[in-house]
Amino acid sequence: MAWTQIGDESDVPVNSMYLYTVMGEGITVYHLAGDWYATADRCTHQDCSLPEGDVEENEIVCACHGGAFDIRTGVATRMPCIEPLETYPIRVVEGRIEIDFT
């Protein structure tokens, strides 16, 4: 894996999300109950920015049309979303957030 530092743990308090730009791509980082996840920024249904939506348990709900994805797997869980959301391996090392963006 090729780990890339993208930010600090303090950027994303527990039960929140934060949008980073990594190599020109939007990446949404989620910190849920102590677990870390990273997904693409844009909804696969209609290119809406997911950080504008709401987190409901383990799902990100798109603000544009109410579709949803499982943050942990990227699987579309609510219509009109059908295509999965890209996810990325993520870790926190010594307070730094790192993802594998390969």
VENDAGI-V179257 format. One record per helix or strand of 2 or more residues. SS is the DSSP state (h for helix, s for strand). FROM is the first residue (numbers start at 0). TO is the last residue. Records with the same first field share a line. If there is no record, write none. Layout:
SS = FROM-TO ; FROM-TO
//
This chain:
s = 2-7 ; 15-21 ; 24-31 ; 34-39 ; 53-55 ; 58-60 ; 67-69 ; 75-77 ; 86-87 ; 89-92 ; 95-99
h = 8-10 ; 49-51
//
